[in-house]
Amino acid sequence: MAGGDITVEILKDIRDEIRDVRSEVRDVRTEVHDLREDTNLRLDATNKRLNLVETAILGLSEQHRFVVRYTKAIAERDGELEPRVTALE
């Protein structure tokens, strides 16, 4: 029976190790889940900030186009006025 007792003890040790491994796997799964949730929250925050940056850049580009058009119109207008002013002098 001594051989049977050793076998039972070995099987109990194996069972205990399997339980430990299952527990560790559960812990790792929980950590991964928590990390994924944290990553998703950070990604959402980053996307919001990027949308704000995109909106600001689009607004600036509109203003830039306006300034360019205005400057071009003034430059063209001044070019047309000069010969008329010279003719009046």
Biopython code that builds the backbone (N, CA, C, O; Angstrom):
import numpy as np
from Bio.PDB.StructureBuilder import StructureBuilder

atoms = [
    (1, "MET", "N", (0.807, -1.196, 0.000)),
    (1, "MET", "CA", (0.000, 0.000, 0.000)),
    (1, "MET", "C", (0.852, 1.263, 0.000)),
    (1, "MET", "O", (0.350, 2.343, -0.312)),
    (2, "ALA", "N", (2.119, 1.146, 0.341)),
    (2, "ALA", "CA", (2.978, 2.326, 0.384)),
    (2, "ALA", "C", (3.074, 2.950, -1.000)),
    (2, "ALA", "O", (3.116, 4.173, -1.130)),
    (3, "GLY", "N", (3.109, 2.106, -2.048)),
    (3, "GLY", "CA", (3.165, 2.625, -3.421)),
    (3, "GLY", "C", (1.889, 3.363, -3.774)),
    (3, "GLY", "O", (1.922, 4.369, -4.483)),
    (4, "GLY", "N", (0.756, 2.863, -3.279)),
    (4, "GLY", "CA", (-0.529, 3.512, -3.536)),
    (4, "GLY", "C", (-0.615, 4.861, -2.835)),
    (4, "GLY", "O", (-1.179, 5.813, -3.375)),
    (5, "ASP", "N", (-0.048, 4.940, -1.617)),
    (5, "ASP", "CA", (-0.063, 6.217, -0.888)),
    (5, "ASP", "C", (0.775, 7.267, -1.605)),
    (5, "ASP", "O", (0.395, 8.437, -1.662)),
    (6, "ILE", "N", (1.905, 6.853, -2.147)),
    (6, "ILE", "CA", (2.758, 7.780, -2.888)),
    (6, "ILE", "C", (2.028, 8.275, -4.140)),
    (6, "ILE", "O", (2.088, 9.457, -4.479)),
    (7, "THR", "N", (1.344, 7.361, -4.817)),
    (7, "THR", "CA", (0.599, 7.730, -6.020)),
    (7, "THR", "C", (-0.492, 8.741, -5.682)),
    (7, "THR", "O", (-0.690, 9.723, -6.397)),
    (8, "VAL", "N", (-1.192, 8.485, -4.584)),
    (8, "VAL", "CA", (-2.252, 9.404, -4.152)),
    (8, "VAL", "C", (-1.658, 10.775, -3.824)),
    (8, "VAL", "O", (-2.231, 11.800, -4.195)),
    (9, "GLU", "N", (-0.540, 10.803, -3.147)),
    (9, "GLU", "CA", (0.100, 12.080, -2.793)),
    (9, "GLU", "C", (0.545, 12.823, -4.051)),
    (9, "GLU", "O", (0.370, 14.037, -4.154)),
    (10, "ILE", "N", (1.119, 12.095, -5.001)),
    (10, "ILE", "CA", (1.553, 12.717, -6.267)),
    (10, "ILE", "C", (0.347, 13.292, -6.995)),
    (10, "ILE", "O", (0.399, 14.415, -7.496)),
    (11, "LEU", "N", (-0.744, 12.524, -7.055)),
    (11, "LEU", "CA", (-1.959, 13.010, -7.721)),
    (11, "LEU", "C", (-2.531, 14.244, -7.006)),
    (11, "LEU", "O", (-3.017, 15.170, -7.655)),
    (12, "LYS", "N", (-2.468, 14.249, -5.669)),
    (12, "LYS", "CA", (-2.940, 15.415, -4.916)),
    (12, "LYS", "C", (-2.082, 16.642, -5.223)),
    (12, "LYS", "O", (-2.599, 17.747, -5.383)),
    (13, "ASP", "N", (-0.758, 16.433, -5.304)),
    (13, "ASP", "CA", (0.146, 17.538, -5.639)),
    (13, "ASP", "C", (-0.162, 18.081, -7.038)),
    (13, "ASP", "O", (-0.206, 19.292, -7.255)),
    (14, "ILE", "N", (-0.372, 17.158, -7.978)),
    (14, "ILE", "CA", (-0.712, 17.568, -9.348)),
    (14, "ILE", "C", (-2.012, 18.367, -9.335)),
    (14, "ILE", "O", (-2.111, 19.406, -9.988)),
    (15, "ARG", "N", (-3.010, 17.883, -8.591)),
    (15, "ARG", "CA", (-4.294, 18.577, -8.499)),
    (15, "ARG", "C", (-4.107, 19.981, -7.924)),
    (15, "ARG", "O", (-4.676, 20.947, -8.433)),
    (16, "ASP", "N", (-3.318, 20.087, -6.877)),
    (16, "ASP", "CA", (-3.084, 21.387, -6.251)),
    (16, "ASP", "C", (-2.369, 22.351, -7.203)),
    (16, "ASP", "O", (-2.690, 23.538, -7.261)),
    (17, "GLU", "N", (-1.405, 21.823, -7.939)),
    (17, "GLU", "CA", (-0.685, 22.648, -8.918)),
    (17, "GLU", "C", (-1.637, 23.138, -10.017)),
    (17, "GLU", "O", (-1.569, 24.294, -10.435)),
    (18, "ILE", "N", (-2.509, 22.261, -10.473)),
    (18, "ILE", "CA", (-3.482, 22.644, -11.504)),
    (18, "ILE", "C", (-4.391, 23.753, -10.973)),
    (18, "ILE", "O", (-4.696, 24.702, -11.695)),
    (19, "ARG", "N", (-4.823, 23.637, -9.719)),
    (19, "ARG", "CA", (-5.650, 24.679, -9.101)),
    (19, "ARG", "C", (-4.891, 26.003, -9.040)),
    (19, "ARG", "O", (-5.453, 27.063, -9.317)),
    (20, "ASP", "N", (-3.613, 25.933, -8.674)),
    (20, "ASP", "CA", (-2.798, 27.147, -8.610)),
    (20, "ASP", "C", (-2.677, 27.790, -9.997)),
    (20, "ASP", "O", (-2.800, 29.006, -10.147)),
    (21, "VAL", "N", (-2.435, 26.953, -10.995)),
    (21, "VAL", "CA", (-2.307, 27.467, -12.362)),
    (21, "VAL", "C", (-3.619, 28.114, -12.805)),
    (21, "VAL", "O", (-3.606, 29.193, -13.397)),
    (22, "ARG", "N", (-4.749, 27.464, -12.525)),
    (22, "ARG", "CA", (-6.050, 28.039, -12.877)),
    (22, "ARG", "C", (-6.257, 29.379, -12.186)),
    (22, "ARG", "O", (-6.764, 30.320, -12.797)),
    (23, "SER", "N", (-5.880, 29.470, -10.949)),
    (23, "SER", "CA", (-6.015, 30.715, -10.204)),
    (23, "SER", "C", (-5.144, 31.813, -10.823)),
    (23, "SER", "O", (-5.580, 32.954, -10.977)),
    (24, "GLU", "N", (-3.919, 31.452, -11.173)),
    (24, "GLU", "CA", (-3.015, 32.415, -11.803)),
    (24, "GLU", "C", (-3.550, 32.857, -13.162)),
    (24, "GLU", "O", (-3.450, 34.031, -13.519)),
    (25, "VAL", "N", (-4.115, 31.925, -13.915)),
    (25, "VAL", "CA", (-4.692, 32.268, -15.225)),
    (25, "VAL", "C", (-5.859, 33.235, -15.037)),
    (25, "VAL", "O", (-5.988, 34.199, -15.791)),
    (26, "ARG", "N", (-6.708, 32.989, -14.041)),
    (26, "ARG", "CA", (-7.816, 33.905, -13.747)),
    (26, "ARG", "C", (-7.291, 35.292, -13.399)),
    (26, "ARG", "O", (-7.831, 36.301, -13.854)),
    (27, "ASP", "N", (-6.229, 35.338, -12.585)),
    (27, "ASP", "CA", (-5.634, 36.628, -12.215)),
    (27, "ASP", "C", (-5.098, 37.354, -13.447)),
    (27, "ASP", "O", (-5.292, 38.561, -13.592)),
    (28, "VAL", "N", (-4.433, 36.629, -14.322)),
    (28, "VAL", "CA", (-3.881, 37.230, -15.539)),
    (28, "VAL", "C", (-5.010, 37.732, -16.434)),
    (28, "VAL", "O", (-4.922, 38.823, -16.997)),
    (29, "ARG", "N", (-6.065, 36.940, -16.563)),
    (29, "ARG", "CA", (-7.210, 37.375, -17.369)),
    (29, "ARG", "C", (-7.809, 38.664, -16.813)),
    (29, "ARG", "O", (-8.156, 39.574, -17.566)),
    (30, "THR", "N", (-7.925, 38.730, -15.496)),
    (30, "THR", "CA", (-8.462, 39.935, -14.863)),
    (30, "THR", "C", (-7.564, 41.133, -15.135)),
    (30, "THR", "O", (-8.049, 42.221, -15.445)),
    (31, "GLU", "N", (-6.261, 40.936, -15.020)),
    (31, "GLU", "CA", (-5.318, 42.023, -15.295)),
    (31, "GLU", "C", (-5.402, 42.471, -16.742)),
    (31, "GLU", "O", (-5.405, 43.669, -17.024)),
    (32, "VAL", "N", (-5.470, 41.522, -17.657)),
    (32, "VAL", "CA", (-5.569, 41.853, -19.080)),
    (32, "VAL", "C", (-6.868, 42.622, -19.352)),
    (32, "VAL", "O", (-6.874, 43.604, -20.093)),
    (33, "HIS", "N", (-7.951, 42.166, -18.750)),
    (33, "HIS", "CA", (-9.228, 42.858, -18.923)),
    (33, "HIS", "C", (-9.146, 44.293, -18.410)),
    (33, "HIS", "O", (-9.606, 45.224, -19.071)),
    (34, "ASP", "N", (-8.558, 44.464, -17.227)),
    (34, "ASP", "CA", (-8.410, 45.803, -16.655)),
    (34, "ASP", "C", (-7.530, 46.684, -17.533)),
    (34, "ASP", "O", (-7.837, 47.855, -17.757)),
    (35, "LEU", "N", (-6.437, 46.114, -18.027)),
    (35, "LEU", "CA", (-5.547, 46.872, -18.908)),
    (35, "LEU", "C", (-6.253, 47.261, -20.201)),
    (35, "LEU", "O", (-6.074, 48.372, -20.702)),
    (36, "ARG", "N", (-7.052, 46.351, -20.737)),
    (36, "ARG", "CA", (-7.789, 46.637, -21.971)),
    (36, "ARG", "C", (-8.787, 47.769, -21.738)),
    (36, "ARG", "O", (-8.918, 48.669, -22.568)),
    (37, "GLU", "N", (-9.490, 47.720, -20.602)),
    (37, "GLU", "CA", (-10.450, 48.783, -20.285)),
    (37, "GLU", "C", (-9.734, 50.123, -20.143)),
    (37, "GLU", "O", (-10.203, 51.140, -20.652)),
    (38, "ASP", "N", (-8.595, 50.119, -19.448)),
    (38, "ASP", "CA", (-7.815, 51.348, -19.276)),
    (38, "ASP", "C", (-7.334, 51.868, -20.625)),
    (38, "ASP", "O", (-7.390, 53.068, -20.892)),
    (39, "THR", "N", (-6.868, 50.968, -21.463)),
    (39, "THR", "CA", (-6.400, 51.357, -22.792)),
    (39, "THR", "C", (-7.537, 51.950, -23.614)),
    (39, "THR", "O", (-7.345, 52.950, -24.305)),
    (40, "ASN", "N", (-8.711, 51.348, -23.546)),
    (40, "ASN", "CA", (-9.859, 51.874, -24.286)),
    (40, "ASN", "C", (-10.247, 53.262, -23.793)),
    (40, "ASN", "O", (-10.576, 54.133, -24.598)),
    (41, "LEU", "N", (-10.212, 53.478, -22.479)),
    (41, "LEU", "CA", (-10.519, 54.802, -21.937)),
    (41, "LEU", "C", (-9.506, 55.838, -22.414)),
    (41, "LEU", "O", (-9.871, 56.952, -22.792)),
    (42, "ARG", "N", (-8.249, 55.462, -22.392)),
    (42, "ARG", "CA", (-7.205, 56.380, -22.867)),
    (42, "ARG", "C", (-7.347, 56.654, -24.356)),
    (42, "ARG", "O", (-7.151, 57.781, -24.809)),
    (43, "LEU", "N", (-7.685, 55.630, -25.107)),
    (43, "LEU", "CA", (-7.867, 55.802, -26.543)),
    (43, "LEU", "C", (-9.038, 56.741, -26.833)),
    (43, "LEU", "O", (-8.953, 57.586, -27.725)),
    (44, "ASP", "N", (-10.124, 56.593, -26.084)),
    (44, "ASP", "CA", (-11.265, 57.494, -26.244)),
    (44, "ASP", "C", (-10.864, 58.933, -25.941)),
    (44, "ASP", "O", (-11.230, 59.848, -26.679)),
    (45, "ALA", "N", (-10.119, 59.136, -24.869)),
    (45, "ALA", "CA", (-9.665, 60.483, -24.518)),
    (45, "ALA", "C", (-8.742, 61.046, -25.600)),
    (45, "ALA", "O", (-8.838, 62.221, -25.954)),
    (46, "THR", "N", (-7.857, 60.212, -26.117)),
    (46, "THR", "CA", (-6.951, 60.643, -27.180)),
    (46, "THR", "C", (-7.725, 61.012, -28.438)),
    (46, "THR", "O", (-7.417, 62.013, -29.086)),
    (47, "ASN", "N", (-8.719, 60.217, -28.784)),
    (47, "ASN", "CA", (-9.541, 60.518, -29.959)),
    (47, "ASN", "C", (-10.272, 61.840, -29.795)),
    (47, "ASN", "O", (-10.391, 62.601, -30.755)),
    (48, "LYS", "N", (-10.767, 62.129, -28.590)),
    (48, "LYS", "CA", (-11.431, 63.414, -28.344)),
    (48, "LYS", "C", (-10.459, 64.568, -28.542)),
    (48, "LYS", "O", (-10.788, 65.573, -29.173)),
    (49, "ARG", "N", (-9.251, 64.408, -27.992)),
    (49, "ARG", "CA", (-8.257, 65.468, -28.157)),
    (49, "ARG", "C", (-7.877, 65.643, -29.625)),
    (49, "ARG", "O", (-7.721, 66.770, -30.094)),
    (50, "LEU", "N", (-7.729, 64.545, -30.346)),
    (50, "LEU", "CA", (-7.393, 64.645, -31.763)),
    (50, "LEU", "C", (-8.510, 65.314, -32.561)),
    (50, "LEU", "O", (-8.242, 66.056, -33.506)),
    (51, "ASN", "N", (-9.752, 65.052, -32.184)),
    (51, "ASN", "CA", (-10.867, 65.733, -32.850)),
    (51, "ASN", "C", (-10.814, 67.234, -32.600)),
    (51, "ASN", "O", (-11.087, 68.027, -33.502)),
    (52, "LEU", "N", (-10.461, 67.628, -31.374)),
    (52, "LEU", "CA", (-10.318, 69.055, -31.087)),
    (52, "LEU", "C", (-9.187, 69.676, -31.903)),
    (52, "LEU", "O", (-9.327, 70.781, -32.429)),
    (53, "VAL", "N", (-8.079, 68.970, -32.005)),
    (53, "VAL", "CA", (-6.945, 69.458, -32.794)),
    (53, "VAL", "C", (-7.349, 69.577, -34.260)),
    (53, "VAL", "O", (-7.037, 70.570, -34.918)),
    (54, "GLU", "N", (-8.036, 68.573, -34.763)),
    (54, "GLU", "CA", (-8.480, 68.595, -36.156)),
    (54, "GLU", "C", (-9.398, 69.787, -36.407)),
    (54, "GLU", "O", (-9.257, 70.482, -37.413)),
    (55, "THR", "N", (-10.336, 70.020, -35.494)),
    (55, "THR", "CA", (-11.254, 71.149, -35.631)),
    (55, "THR", "C", (-10.495, 72.473, -35.618)),
    (55, "THR", "O", (-10.791, 73.368, -36.410)),
    (56, "ALA", "N", (-9.528, 72.597, -34.731)),
    (56, "ALA", "CA", (-8.737, 73.825, -34.657)),
    (56, "ALA", "C", (-7.943, 74.047, -35.934)),
    (56, "ALA", "O", (-7.877, 75.167, -36.442)),
    (57, "ILE", "N", (-7.341, 72.986, -36.452)),
    (57, "ILE", "CA", (-6.546, 73.116, -37.680)),
    (57, "ILE", "C", (-7.442, 73.487, -38.853)),
    (57, "ILE", "O", (-7.065, 74.322, -39.676)),
    (58, "LEU", "N", (-8.619, 72.882, -38.943)),
    (58, "LEU", "CA", (-9.543, 73.237, -40.022)),
    (58, "LEU", "C", (-9.972, 74.696, -39.911)),
    (58, "LEU", "O", (-10.070, 75.391, -40.922)),
    (59, "GLY", "N", (-10.227, 75.165, -38.693)),
    (59, "GLY", "CA", (-10.576, 76.572, -38.492)),
    (59, "GLY", "C", (-9.450, 77.498, -38.905)),
    (59, "GLY", "O", (-9.680, 78.519, -39.553)),
    (60, "LEU", "N", (-8.224, 77.139, -38.526)),
    (60, "LEU", "CA", (-7.069, 77.949, -38.915)),
    (60, "LEU", "C", (-6.865, 77.962, -40.421)),
    (60, "LEU", "O", (-6.492, 78.987, -40.990)),
    (61, "SER", "N", (-7.108, 76.833, -41.065)),
    (61, "SER", "CA", (-6.932, 76.808, -42.523)),
    (61, "SER", "C", (-7.976, 77.682, -43.212)),
    (61, "SER", "O", (-7.681, 78.315, -44.226)),
    (62, "GLU", "N", (-9.203, 77.721, -42.666)),
    (62, "GLU", "CA", (-10.216, 78.627, -43.219)),
    (62, "GLU", "C", (-9.784, 80.074, -43.062)),
    (62, "GLU", "O", (-9.894, 80.865, -43.999)),
    (63, "GLN", "N", (-9.295, 80.422, -41.882)),
    (63, "GLN", "CA", (-8.823, 81.786, -41.652)),
    (63, "GLN", "C", (-7.660, 82.124, -42.577)),
    (63, "GLN", "O", (-7.569, 83.236, -43.099)),
    (64, "HIS", "N", (-6.780, 81.155, -42.771)),
    (64, "HIS", "CA", (-5.632, 81.371, -43.650)),
    (64, "HIS", "C", (-6.096, 81.647, -45.072)),
    (64, "HIS", "O", (-5.594, 82.562, -45.725)),
    (65, "ARG", "N", (-7.058, 80.855, -45.557)),
    (65, "ARG", "CA", (-7.595, 81.088, -46.910)),
    (65, "ARG", "C", (-8.213, 82.478, -47.016)),
    (65, "ARG", "O", (-8.032, 83.169, -48.019)),
    (66, "PHE", "N", (-8.942, 82.882, -45.980)),
    (66, "PHE", "CA", (-9.558, 84.206, -45.986)),
    (66, "PHE", "C", (-8.496, 85.297, -46.078)),
    (66, "PHE", "O", (-8.628, 86.230, -46.870)),
    (67, "VAL", "N", (-7.443, 85.180, -45.267)),
    (67, "VAL", "CA", (-6.367, 86.179, -45.274)),
    (67, "VAL", "C", (-5.689, 86.222, -46.636)),
    (67, "VAL", "O", (-5.378, 87.300, -47.141)),
    (68, "VAL", "N", (-5.459, 85.063, -47.229)),
    (68, "VAL", "CA", (-4.808, 85.028, -48.545)),
    (68, "VAL", "C", (-5.691, 85.706, -49.592)),
    (68, "VAL", "O", (-5.208, 86.513, -50.386)),
    (69, "ARG", "N", (-6.989, 85.375, -49.593)),
    (69, "ARG", "CA", (-7.904, 86.001, -50.558)),
    (69, "ARG", "C", (-7.968, 87.515, -50.361)),
    (69, "ARG", "O", (-7.943, 88.284, -51.322)),
    (70, "TYR", "N", (-8.052, 87.923, -49.098)),
    (70, "TYR", "CA", (-8.135, 89.348, -48.794)),
    (70, "TYR", "C", (-6.868, 90.067, -49.234)),
    (70, "TYR", "O", (-6.931, 91.133, -49.847)),
    (71, "THR", "N", (-5.724, 89.482, -48.922)),
    (71, "THR", "CA", (-4.436, 90.082, -49.308)),
    (71, "THR", "C", (-4.318, 90.155, -50.822)),
    (71, "THR", "O", (-3.852, 91.156, -51.366)),
    (72, "LYS", "N", (-4.732, 89.111, -51.490)),
    (72, "LYS", "CA", (-4.670, 89.085, -52.954)),
    (72, "LYS", "C", (-5.593, 90.152, -53.546)),
    (72, "LYS", "O", (-5.223, 90.844, -54.495)),
    (73, "ALA", "N", (-6.787, 90.279, -52.984)),
    (73, "ALA", "CA", (-7.732, 91.289, -53.481)),
    (73, "ALA", "C", (-7.182, 92.694, -53.275)),
    (73, "ALA", "O", (-7.309, 93.541, -54.159)),
    (74, "ILE", "N", (-6.573, 92.953, -52.117)),
    (74, "ILE", "CA", (-5.990, 94.274, -51.857)),
    (74, "ILE", "C", (-4.839, 94.541, -52.822)),
    (74, "ILE", "O", (-4.715, 95.646, -53.349)),
    (75, "ALA", "N", (-4.003, 93.542, -53.051)),
    (75, "ALA", "CA", (-2.863, 93.710, -53.954)),
    (75, "ALA", "C", (-3.339, 93.992, -55.374)),
    (75, "ALA", "O", (-2.768, 94.838, -56.061)),
    (76, "GLU", "N", (-4.370, 93.298, -55.815)),
    (76, "GLU", "CA", (-4.899, 93.527, -57.162)),
    (76, "GLU", "C", (-5.561, 94.898, -57.249)),
    (76, "GLU", "O", (-5.417, 95.593, -58.255)),
    (77, "ARG", "N", (-6.280, 95.286, -56.210)),
    (77, "ARG", "CA", (-6.946, 96.589, -56.207)),
    (77, "ARG", "C", (-5.925, 97.714, -56.250)),
    (77, "ARG", "O", (-6.103, 98.685, -56.985)),
    (78, "ASP", "N", (-4.854, 97.594, -55.467)),
    (78, "ASP", "CA", (-3.818, 98.620, -55.470)),
    (78, "ASP", "C", (-3.161, 98.727, -56.837)),
    (78, "ASP", "O", (-2.786, 99.817, -57.268)),
    (79, "GLY", "N", (-3.023, 97.609, -57.510)),
    (79, "GLY", "CA", (-2.430, 97.619, -58.849)),
    (79, "GLY", "C", (-3.308, 98.349, -59.851)),
    (79, "GLY", "O", (-2.795, 98.976, -60.778)),
    (80, "GLU", "N", (-4.605, 98.278, -59.682)),
    (80, "GLU", "CA", (-5.526, 98.977, -60.583)),
    (80, "GLU", "C", (-5.625, 100.451, -60.245)),
    (80, "GLU", "O", (-5.883, 101.261, -61.136)),
    (81, "LEU", "N", (-5.433, 100.823, -59.009)),
    (81, "LEU", "CA", (-5.558, 102.218, -58.580)),
    (81, "LEU", "C", (-4.363, 103.065, -58.977)),
    (81, "LEU", "O", (-4.515, 104.252, -59.267)),
    (82, "GLU", "N", (-3.210, 102.490, -58.995)),
    (82, "GLU", "CA", (-1.997, 103.271, -59.257)),
    (82, "GLU", "C", (-2.035, 103.984, -60.595)),
    (82, "GLU", "O", (-1.740, 105.178, -60.637)),
    (83, "PRO", "N", (-2.383, 103.319, -61.698)),
    (83, "PRO", "CA", (-2.432, 104.073, -62.977)),
    (83, "PRO", "C", (-3.479, 105.185, -62.963)),
    (83, "PRO", "O", (-3.281, 106.229, -63.584)),
    (84, "ARG", "N", (-4.579, 104.972, -62.267)),
    (84, "ARG", "CA", (-5.621, 106.008, -62.217)),
    (84, "ARG", "C", (-5.161, 107.211, -61.411)),
    (84, "ARG", "O", (-5.439, 108.351, -61.784)),
    (85, "VAL", "N", (-4.447, 106.963, -60.285)),
    (85, "VAL", "CA", (-3.929, 108.038, -59.468)),
    (85, "VAL", "C", (-2.878, 108.814, -60.257)),
    (85, "VAL", "O", (-2.848, 110.044, -60.213)),
    (86, "THR", "N", (-2.033, 108.108, -60.964)),
    (86, "THR", "CA", (-0.995, 108.751, -61.772)),
    (86, "THR", "C", (-1.633, 109.619, -62.850)),
    (86, "THR", "O", (-1.160, 110.721, -63.127)),
    (87, "ALA", "N", (-2.692, 109.127, -63.448)),
    (87, "ALA", "CA", (-3.377, 109.904, -64.496)),
    (87, "ALA", "C", (-4.005, 111.151, -63.908)),
    (87, "ALA", "O", (-4.058, 112.179, -64.583)),
    (88, "LEU", "N", (-4.473, 111.099, -62.696)),
    (88, "LEU", "CA", (-5.078, 112.271, -62.066)),
    (88, "LEU", "C", (-4.031, 113.316, -61.690)),
    (88, "LEU", "O", (-4.324, 114.512, -61.675)),
    (89, "GLU", "N", (-2.830, 112.876, -61.393)),
    (89, "GLU", "CA", (-1.766, 113.824, -60.998)),
    (89, "GLU", "C", (-1.402, 114.637, -62.185)),
    (89, "GLU", "O", (-0.529, 115.501, -62.098)),
]
sb = StructureBuilder()
sb.init_structure("model")
sb.init_model(0)
sb.init_chain("A")
sb.init_seg("    ")
for serial, (resi, resn, name, xyz) in enumerate(atoms, 1):
    if name == "N":
        sb.init_residue(resn, " ", resi, " ")
    sb.init_atom(name, np.array(xyz, "f"), 0.0, 1.0, " ", f" {name:<3s}", serial, name[0])
structure = sb.get_structure()
